[in-house]
Amino acid sequence: MSGNPNSNNTGEWWRNSVIYQIYPRSFCDANGDGIGDLQGICRKLDYVKSIGVDAIWISPFFKSPMVDFGYDVSDYRDVDPIFGTLSDFDQVIEKAHALGLKVIIDQILSHTSDLHPWFEESRQNRDNPKADWYVWADAKEDGSAPNNWMSNFGGSAWRWCTRRRQYYLTNFLKEQPDLNLHNPEVQEQLLADLKFWLDRGVDGFRLDAINHAFHNRSLQDNPPRPVKLDKNGLPPVNSYEYQWHIHDKSQPENLEFLHRVRQLMDQYPGSTTVGEVGDDNTHKIMADYTTEERLHMAYSFDLLSEDCSAQFLRETLEKNRRVTEEGWPCWSISNHDVPRSFSRWNKGFDTETALARAPLFLLMQLMLRGSVCLYQGEELGLPEADVAFEDLQDPYGINLWPEFKGRDGCRTPMPWFNGGEINAGFSKVKPWLPVAEEHYHLAVSLQEDDQHSMLNRFRALLKWHAELPQAVATAEQQIFDTENDLLVFERRTQDECYFIALNLGSEAAPLALPEEFAGCEDITPAEFGGSVAGSAIELPVAGARVLRRKTS
């Protein structure tokens, strides 16, 4: 089947788009079991549309033992019963498309669950039909692991199998064996599974940890990496940080596989891909992966860091500009794997200032060259939740507690109501993670009718962004080195030029305006403080100015 009869895709809609990530376990519980589900998503799509986004990305809902909450897939073509059925997913597609929303779903192509039928067959012996579908290797003479590769979650990346008397590779949890994409049969199967969902109506895929899809078949040791000591003089908590990961991911064979993925996507006009890439040289990987022959977009962990200083952002954005050239970034400052940006990027600021800074970061994302990914609850200004150890669900956090608390703090349930409803309207029974107490007063119901609420400020910003000329999507970008707490950059089209200045510091700051922008149009959204007088801009804390001038 070529083409997608259920899709309303047109052109390169994904350029400059705003994608809203839904973590289904924590979005809305419609069937009353304490876990969000597909019917809950369906119930809340009108709300998502009202924010002003272009698409939704739904984190995994596939059949899974849920050791890593869906990122350990046991059936790529079915919905886990806790989320509903394939029919429920079809309803999500139908309603989203009726609202004009595109639907992107997660695909995990580098590994499966150890309960996937493929792995259960592969582990039986060394000569079954799927014996080479996963990464197997003999022990060293002393019985130790084949090499020094480390798991992303700490400890060795190798697990011993008594049946085969071999080790298998696990770049993440021990229950997530890595597929062997060097095997052409595995590639064909994964492409067929992508086609299954394209034929069902999806508009694209977010490819999880896609640069982990291939390993170096030589199994060479990774070289040691100079460790960075923390403020107490101690080395990193996670052993993964002790190596340069040059042999266990980001291999050249991945480029040809991504070309095959793109050939499939091109059969479905308007469909898109966004890859998650985490590496020591993410900008180079993004450049290699996002070409006309590979992925449409990619995002890295650069803006998911603790550092949000103007200097860090200048260096990161300039490096990205120099390296990616024609590639296409998708900017994300929050997701289901890192502490929420409201807490992470506002350390040292009081609550009032933090509330002013959150829209500032959204404005930054909207005006950068690339697309934007928002994580559910960002539009409410949700801070990171403090989850007690006894309530933790994330094995990553449980394994590394107390130095690392895991990812549960950004995954707590979405607060919908605060008018006597239990669990803030997320569920009528005890939810899988507790609703954070500090989230109740930020519930959607309380913010809907407050024109100054974070929710309505986000809506206003997205509406403002949507009304900019389409040409801004592909405008050239230049970052200015101001050597202070101001982030200043320019976007230039054939007909117009935009000058953007954001104050990320803790004090008001002046800025000398380039002569070419003196007297030009100030189109800054009304909520941002600041003023322009002649050739000078005054920016209060969390202030911003967006100026526009005609170039032709």
C-alpha positions as CSV (number, residue, x, y, z in Angstrom):
1,M,0.0,0.0,0.0
2,S,1.6,3.3,-1.1
3,G,0.3,6.6,0.3
4,N,-1.8,7.1,3.4
5,P,-5.5,7.4,2.8
6,N,-6.1,8.5,6.4
7,S,-3.5,11.2,6.6
8,N,-4.1,14.9,5.9
9,N,-0.4,15.7,5.4
10,T,0.6,18.4,3.1
11,G,4.2,19.4,2.2
12,E,6.9,19.9,4.7
13,W,4.5,20.8,7.5
14,W,7.1,19.6,10.1
15,R,9.4,22.5,9.4
16,N,8.9,25.1,12.1
17,S,6.2,23.0,13.6
18,V,5.4,22.7,17.3
19,I,5.1,19.1,18.5
20,Y,3.4,18.2,21.8
21,Q,4.8,15.2,23.6
22,I,2.2,13.0,25.4
23,Y,3.5,10.5,28.0
24,P,0.4,8.3,27.9
25,R,0.8,6.7,31.4
26,S,0.5,10.1,32.9
27,F,-1.8,12.1,30.6
28,C,-5.4,11.0,31.4
29,D,-6.9,7.8,32.9
30,A,-10.2,7.0,31.1
31,N,-10.7,3.4,32.3
32,G,-10.1,4.0,36.0
33,D,-7.0,1.8,36.6
34,G,-4.6,4.6,37.7
35,I,-2.7,4.6,34.4
36,G,-3.3,6.9,31.5
37,D,-4.5,5.4,28.3
38,L,-5.4,6.0,24.6
39,Q,-9.1,6.8,25.4
40,G,-7.8,9.4,27.9
41,I,-5.7,10.9,25.1
42,C,-8.7,11.0,22.9
43,R,-10.7,12.7,25.6
44,K,-8.1,15.5,25.9
45,L,-7.2,16.2,22.2
46,D,-9.5,19.3,22.1
47,Y,-7.4,20.7,24.9
48,V,-4.2,19.9,23.1
49,K,-5.5,21.6,20.0
50,S,-6.4,24.7,22.0
51,I,-2.8,25.2,23.0
52,G,-1.9,25.9,19.3
53,V,0.4,23.0,18.5
54,D,0.7,21.3,15.1
55,A,1.2,17.7,16.1
56,I,1.3,15.2,19.0
57,W,4.1,12.7,19.7
58,I,2.8,9.8,21.8
59,S,5.4,7.9,23.8
60,P,5.2,4.1,23.6
61,F,1.9,2.4,24.0
62,F,2.9,-1.0,22.5
63,K,2.6,-4.4,24.2
64,S,5.3,-4.5,26.8
65,P,6.2,-6.0,30.2
66,M,6.7,-2.3,31.2
67,V,10.1,-2.8,32.9
68,D,11.0,0.5,31.2
69,F,7.4,1.7,30.7
70,G,7.0,0.8,27.1
71,Y,10.5,1.3,25.8
72,D,10.9,-2.5,26.2
73,V,8.6,-3.6,23.4
74,S,7.3,-7.2,23.2
75,D,5.1,-6.7,20.1
76,Y,5.7,-3.8,17.7
77,R,2.2,-4.2,16.1
78,D,-0.1,-4.3,19.1
79,V,-1.3,-2.0,21.9
80,D,-0.6,-3.0,25.5
81,P,-3.9,-3.7,27.3
82,I,-3.2,-1.1,29.9
83,F,-3.4,1.5,27.2
84,G,-6.4,0.0,25.3
85,T,-6.7,-1.6,21.9
86,L,-5.8,-1.0,18.2
87,S,-9.3,0.3,17.8
88,D,-8.7,2.9,20.5
89,F,-5.5,4.0,18.7
90,D,-7.5,4.3,15.4
91,Q,-9.9,6.6,17.3
92,V,-7.0,8.8,18.4
93,I,-5.8,9.0,14.8
94,E,-9.3,9.9,13.5
95,K,-10.0,12.6,16.1
96,A,-6.5,14.1,15.9
97,H,-6.8,14.4,12.1
98,A,-10.3,15.8,12.4
99,L,-8.8,18.5,14.6
100,G,-5.9,19.2,12.2
101,L,-3.3,17.6,14.4
102,K,-0.6,15.3,13.0
103,V,0.2,12.1,15.0
104,I,3.8,11.0,15.6
105,I,4.5,7.8,17.5
106,D,7.6,6.4,19.2
107,Q,9.5,3.6,17.5
108,I,12.3,1.7,19.3
109,L,14.4,0.2,16.7
110,S,17.6,-0.5,18.6
111,H,16.3,-3.0,21.2
112,T,13.3,-5.0,22.3
113,S,12.1,-6.5,25.5
114,D,13.7,-9.8,26.6
115,L,10.2,-11.2,26.5
116,H,9.7,-10.4,22.8
117,P,9.1,-13.7,20.9
118,W,12.2,-12.9,18.7
119,F,14.5,-12.9,21.7
120,E,12.9,-15.9,23.3
121,E,13.7,-17.8,20.2
122,S,17.1,-16.3,19.7
123,R,18.2,-17.2,23.2
124,Q,17.3,-20.9,22.9
125,N,20.5,-21.9,21.1
126,R,23.1,-20.8,18.6
127,D,21.5,-22.2,15.4
128,N,17.8,-21.3,15.4
129,P,16.3,-19.0,12.7
130,K,16.7,-15.9,14.9
131,A,20.0,-16.8,16.5
132,D,21.6,-13.8,14.9
133,W,18.8,-11.3,15.4
134,Y,20.4,-10.0,18.6
135,V,24.0,-9.0,19.5
136,W,25.6,-12.1,20.9
137,A,29.3,-12.6,21.8
138,D,31.5,-15.2,23.5
139,A,33.0,-14.6,26.9
140,K,36.7,-13.8,27.2
141,E,39.0,-16.7,28.3
142,D,38.4,-15.8,31.9
143,G,34.6,-15.8,31.5
144,S,34.3,-12.0,31.7
145,A,32.3,-9.8,29.3
146,P,33.5,-9.5,25.7
147,N,34.6,-5.9,26.2
148,N,34.3,-2.8,28.5
149,W,31.1,-1.3,27.1
150,M,28.8,0.2,29.7
151,S,25.0,0.4,29.8
152,N,23.4,3.9,29.7
153,F,21.9,3.0,33.1
154,G,25.2,2.0,34.7
155,G,27.2,-1.2,34.9
156,S,28.3,-3.5,32.1
157,A,26.3,-3.5,28.9
158,W,26.6,-7.3,28.7
159,R,24.4,-10.0,30.3
160,W,25.1,-13.7,30.5
161,C,22.8,-16.3,28.9
162,T,23.2,-19.8,30.4
163,R,21.4,-21.5,27.4
164,R,23.7,-20.2,24.7
165,R,26.8,-19.8,27.0
166,Q,27.2,-16.3,25.6
167,Y,26.7,-12.7,26.5
168,Y,24.1,-10.5,24.9
169,L,24.3,-6.7,24.5
170,T,22.0,-4.4,26.5
171,N,22.7,-0.7,26.0
172,F,20.0,0.1,28.5
173,L,18.3,-2.2,31.1
174,K,19.2,-5.9,31.2
175,E,15.7,-6.7,30.1
176,Q,16.3,-4.7,26.8
177,P,18.5,-6.8,24.5
178,D,20.0,-5.0,21.5
179,L,18.8,-6.0,18.1
180,N,21.5,-6.9,15.5
181,L,20.7,-4.5,12.7
182,H,23.8,-5.8,10.8
183,N,21.5,-8.7,10.0
184,P,19.4,-7.8,6.8
185,E,16.5,-9.8,8.1
186,V,16.2,-7.6,11.2
187,Q,16.2,-4.4,9.0
188,E,13.5,-5.8,6.8
189,Q,11.3,-6.7,9.8
190,L,11.7,-3.3,11.4
191,L,10.9,-1.5,8.1
192,A,7.8,-3.7,7.8
193,D,6.7,-2.7,11.3
194,L,7.1,1.0,10.4
195,K,4.9,0.4,7.3
196,F,2.3,-1.2,9.5
197,W,1.8,2.0,11.4
198,L,2.0,4.2,8.4
199,D,-0.7,2.2,6.7
200,R,-2.8,2.7,9.9
201,G,-2.6,6.5,9.6
202,V,0.3,7.8,11.6
203,D,2.1,10.9,10.2
204,G,5.6,10.1,11.4
205,F,7.9,8.5,14.0
206,R,10.1,9.7,16.8
207,L,13.0,7.2,16.7
208,D,14.2,6.4,20.1
209,A,18.0,6.4,20.7
210,I,18.4,5.9,17.0
211,N,22.1,6.3,17.0
212,H,22.3,3.1,19.1
213,A,21.0,1.0,16.2
214,F,24.4,-0.4,15.2
215,H,27.5,-1.4,17.1
216,N,31.0,-1.9,15.9
217,R,31.3,-5.6,15.0
218,S,34.9,-5.7,16.0
219,L,33.7,-5.3,19.6
220,Q,36.7,-3.1,20.5
221,D,36.9,-1.5,23.9
222,N,35.8,2.0,24.3
223,P,38.6,4.4,25.3
224,P,38.6,5.9,28.8
225,R,37.2,9.4,29.2
226,P,38.7,12.0,31.6
227,V,36.2,12.1,34.4
228,K,34.7,15.3,35.7
229,L,34.6,15.6,39.4
230,D,31.5,17.1,41.1
231,K,31.5,19.9,43.7
232,N,32.4,17.4,46.3
233,G,35.4,16.1,44.4
234,L,33.7,12.8,43.5
235,P,33.6,11.1,40.1
236,P,30.3,10.6,38.1
237,V,27.6,8.4,39.7
238,N,27.0,6.6,36.4
239,S,29.8,4.4,35.0
240,Y,28.6,5.2,31.5
241,E,30.3,8.6,31.8
242,Y,33.8,7.1,32.2
243,Q,34.1,6.3,28.5
244,W,34.2,7.8,25.0
245,H,31.4,5.9,23.3
246,I,33.0,5.4,19.8
247,H,32.4,1.7,19.2
248,D,29.0,1.0,20.8
249,K,26.9,3.6,18.9
250,S,26.8,6.1,16.1
251,Q,28.3,3.7,13.6
252,P,28.6,4.5,9.8
253,E,26.3,1.6,8.9
254,N,23.4,3.5,10.5
255,L,23.5,6.1,7.7
256,E,22.5,3.5,5.1
257,F,19.7,2.1,7.3
258,L,18.3,5.6,7.8
259,H,18.4,6.0,4.0
260,R,16.2,2.9,3.8
261,V,13.9,4.4,6.4
262,R,13.6,7.6,4.4
263,Q,12.8,5.6,1.2
264,L,9.9,4.1,3.0
265,M,8.7,7.5,4.4
266,D,8.9,9.0,0.9
267,Q,6.2,6.6,-0.1
268,Y,3.9,8.4,2.3
269,P,3.9,12.1,1.3
270,G,4.1,14.5,4.2
271,S,5.2,11.9,6.7
272,T,8.1,12.7,8.9
273,T,10.8,11.4,11.3
274,V,12.5,12.9,14.3
275,G,15.5,11.1,15.7
276,E,16.7,11.2,19.3
277,V,20.5,11.3,19.2
278,G,22.7,11.4,22.3
279,D,26.5,11.4,21.7
280,D,29.7,13.2,22.5
281,N,29.5,15.0,19.2
282,T,25.8,15.4,18.8
283,H,25.9,18.3,16.3
284,K,27.9,16.2,13.8
285,I,25.5,13.3,14.3
286,M,22.5,15.5,13.8
287,A,24.1,16.9,10.6
288,D,24.8,13.4,9.3
289,Y,21.4,12.1,10.2
290,T,19.2,14.9,8.9
291,T,19.6,15.1,5.2
292,E,17.2,14.8,2.3
293,E,18.1,11.1,2.1
294,R,17.8,10.3,5.9
295,L,15.8,11.7,8.8
296,H,13.8,14.9,8.5
297,M,14.6,16.1,12.0
298,A,16.8,15.2,15.0
299,Y,17.1,16.4,18.6
300,S,20.0,15.9,21.0
301,F,20.4,16.3,24.8
302,D,22.2,19.6,24.5
303,L,19.2,21.7,25.6
304,L,18.2,19.1,28.1
305,S,21.2,20.0,30.2
306,E,21.4,21.8,33.5
307,D,23.2,24.8,31.9
308,C,20.9,27.4,30.4
309,S,23.3,30.4,30.5
310,A,23.4,32.7,27.6
311,Q,27.0,31.7,27.0
312,F,26.2,28.0,26.9
313,L,23.3,28.6,24.5
314,R,25.4,30.8,22.3
315,E,28.1,28.2,22.0
316,T,25.6,25.4,21.5
317,L,23.5,27.2,18.8
318,E,26.5,28.5,17.0
319,K,28.1,25.0,16.9
320,N,24.8,23.6,15.6
321,R,24.6,26.3,12.9
322,R,28.2,25.6,11.7
323,V,27.9,21.9,11.6
324,T,24.4,21.1,10.6
325,E,24.2,23.4,7.5
326,E,21.1,21.9,5.7
327,G,20.2,19.6,8.6
328,W,17.1,20.3,10.7
329,P,17.1,20.4,14.5
330,C,14.0,19.9,16.7
331,W,14.6,21.9,19.9
332,S,13.4,20.4,23.1
333,I,14.2,21.6,26.6
334,S,12.0,19.1,28.5
335,N,10.9,15.5,28.0
336,H,10.2,12.3,29.9
337,D,13.8,11.6,30.7
338,V,15.1,14.8,32.4
339,P,14.0,17.1,35.2
340,R,11.4,19.6,34.1
341,S,12.8,22.7,32.6
342,F,10.8,24.9,35.0
343,S,13.0,23.6,37.8
344,R,16.1,22.8,35.9
345,W,16.5,26.1,34.2
346,N,15.4,28.3,37.0
347,K,17.8,27.4,39.8
348,G,18.6,30.5,41.9
349,F,15.5,32.4,40.7
350,D,12.5,33.1,42.9
351,T,9.1,31.7,41.8
352,E,7.9,35.0,40.3
353,T,11.0,35.3,38.1
354,A,10.8,31.7,37.1
355,L,7.2,32.2,36.0
356,A,8.4,35.1,33.8
357,R,11.3,33.1,32.4
358,A,9.3,30.1,31.2
359,P,7.6,31.9,28.3
360,L,11.0,33.4,27.5
361,F,12.4,30.0,26.8
362,L,9.4,29.2,24.6
363,L,10.0,32.4,22.7
364,M,13.6,31.3,22.2
365,Q,12.6,27.9,20.8
366,L,10.0,29.4,18.5
367,M,12.4,31.9,17.0
368,L,15.3,29.5,16.5
369,R,15.9,27.7,13.2
370,G,14.2,24.4,13.6
371,S,11.1,22.8,15.0
372,V,9.9,22.7,18.6
373,C,8.9,19.9,20.9
374,L,6.9,20.7,24.1
375,Y,6.5,18.2,26.9
376,Q,3.1,17.8,28.5
377,G,2.7,20.2,31.4
378,E,5.3,22.7,30.2
379,E,2.4,24.9,29.2
380,L,1.2,24.9,32.9
381,G,4.6,25.7,34.3
382,L,4.9,22.5,36.2
383,P,8.0,22.2,38.4
384,E,9.8,18.9,38.9
385,A,8.0,16.7,41.4
386,D,9.8,15.3,44.4
387,V,8.9,11.6,44.5
388,A,9.6,9.7,47.7
389,F,11.7,6.6,47.4
390,E,8.8,4.3,48.3
391,D,6.8,5.7,45.4
392,L,9.5,5.4,42.8
393,Q,8.8,3.3,39.7
394,D,11.7,4.1,37.5
395,P,14.4,1.3,37.7
396,Y,17.0,3.8,36.6
397,G,16.4,5.9,39.7
398,I,15.9,2.9,42.0
399,N,19.3,1.5,40.9
400,L,21.2,4.7,41.4
401,W,19.3,6.1,44.5
402,P,20.0,8.4,46.3
403,E,22.6,10.2,44.3
404,F,20.2,10.0,41.2
405,K,16.5,10.0,41.7
406,G,15.6,8.8,38.3
407,R,13.0,10.1,35.9
408,D,9.8,9.8,37.9
409,G,9.8,13.5,38.9
410,C,9.0,14.6,35.4
411,R,6.5,11.8,34.8
412,T,3.9,12.4,37.5
413,P,0.3,12.7,36.3
414,M,-1.1,15.7,34.5
415,P,-3.2,17.9,36.8
416,W,-6.5,18.6,35.1
417,F,-8.9,19.8,37.8
418,N,-8.7,21.4,41.2
419,G,-12.1,21.7,42.6
420,G,-12.4,18.8,45.0
421,E,-11.5,16.1,42.4
422,I,-9.2,13.4,43.7
423,N,-5.8,13.1,42.0
424,A,-6.3,16.4,40.2
425,G,-8.8,14.8,37.9
426,F,-6.2,12.5,36.4
427,S,-7.8,9.3,37.8
428,K,-10.5,8.2,40.2
429,V,-8.2,5.7,41.8
430,K,-4.6,5.8,43.1
431,P,-2.4,6.7,40.1
432,W,0.8,4.8,39.2
433,L,2.7,7.8,40.4
434,P,1.3,10.3,42.9
435,V,0.1,13.7,41.7
436,A,2.6,16.3,43.1
437,E,1.0,18.5,45.8
438,E,2.6,21.6,44.2
439,H,0.9,20.7,40.9
440,Y,-2.7,21.0,42.2
441,H,-2.8,24.8,42.1
442,L,-1.4,24.7,38.5
443,A,-4.3,22.5,37.2
444,V,-5.7,23.2,33.8
445,S,-9.1,24.1,35.2
446,L,-7.6,26.9,37.3
447,Q,-5.6,28.3,34.4
448,E,-8.2,28.2,31.6
449,D,-10.0,31.4,32.5
450,D,-7.0,33.4,33.8
451,Q,-5.7,35.4,30.9
452,H,-2.4,35.9,32.7
453,S,-1.9,32.2,33.5
454,M,1.1,30.3,32.1
455,L,-1.3,28.2,29.9
456,N,-2.8,31.3,28.2
457,R,0.6,32.9,27.9
458,F,1.8,29.8,26.0
459,R,-1.3,29.9,23.9
460,A,-0.8,33.5,23.0
461,L,2.9,32.9,22.1
462,L,2.0,30.0,19.8
463,K,-0.7,32.0,18.1
464,W,1.8,34.8,17.6
465,H,4.3,32.4,16.1
466,A,1.7,30.8,13.8
467,E,1.0,34.3,12.3
468,L,4.6,34.9,11.3
469,P,5.3,34.6,7.6
470,Q,5.9,31.0,6.5
471,A,9.3,32.0,5.1
472,V,10.6,32.4,8.7
473,A,10.7,28.6,8.9
474,T,13.8,28.3,6.7
475,A,15.3,31.7,7.4
476,E,19.1,31.9,8.0
477,Q,20.3,32.2,11.5
478,Q,23.1,34.2,13.1
479,I,24.1,34.2,16.8
480,F,25.7,37.3,18.2
481,D,28.4,37.0,20.8
482,T,27.3,39.7,23.4
483,E,29.6,38.2,26.1
484,N,26.9,38.9,28.7
485,D,23.6,37.3,29.9
486,L,21.7,38.3,26.8
487,L,21.0,35.8,24.0
488,V,20.8,37.7,20.8
489,F,20.3,36.3,17.3
490,E,19.0,37.1,13.9
491,R,16.8,35.3,11.4
492,R,17.0,36.5,7.8
493,T,14.7,35.7,4.9
494,Q,14.9,37.0,1.4
495,D,12.3,39.8,2.2
496,E,12.6,40.3,6.0
497,C,15.1,40.2,8.9
498,Y,14.2,39.5,12.5
499,F,16.3,40.6,15.5
500,I,15.7,38.7,18.7
501,A,17.1,39.7,22.1
502,L,16.4,37.8,25.3
503,N,17.6,38.6,28.8
504,L,18.4,35.3,30.6
505,G,20.3,36.9,33.4
506,S,19.3,38.1,36.9
507,E,19.7,41.8,36.3
508,A,18.3,44.3,33.8
509,A,20.6,44.9,30.9
510,P,21.0,47.4,28.0
511,L,21.8,46.4,24.4
512,A,23.1,48.6,21.6
513,L,20.9,48.0,18.6
514,P,22.6,47.4,15.2
515,E,22.2,50.5,13.0
516,E,20.1,48.6,10.4
517,F,17.4,47.9,13.0
518,A,17.0,51.5,14.3
519,G,13.4,52.6,13.9
520,C,12.2,49.2,12.5
521,E,8.9,47.5,13.6
522,D,8.7,46.1,17.1
523,I,6.6,42.9,17.0
524,T,7.4,41.6,20.4
525,P,4.5,39.7,22.1
526,A,2.9,42.1,24.6
527,E,3.7,40.1,27.7
528,F,7.5,40.7,27.5
529,G,9.0,43.6,29.2
530,G,11.6,45.9,27.5
531,S,11.8,49.0,25.4
532,V,13.4,50.3,22.3
533,A,14.6,53.9,22.2
534,G,16.6,55.0,19.1
535,S,19.5,52.6,18.9
536,A,19.2,51.2,22.4
537,I,17.2,48.4,23.9
538,E,16.5,48.1,27.6
539,L,15.7,44.6,28.8
540,P,14.5,43.8,32.3
541,V,15.0,40.4,33.8
542,A,13.1,37.9,31.6
543,G,12.6,40.7,29.1
544,A,12.7,40.3,25.3
545,R,12.4,42.2,22.1
546,V,11.6,40.9,18.6
547,L,12.2,43.5,15.8
548,R,11.4,43.1,12.2
549,R,12.6,45.1,9.1
550,K,12.0,44.7,5.4
551,T,15.1,43.7,3.4
552,S,13.5,44.2,-0.1
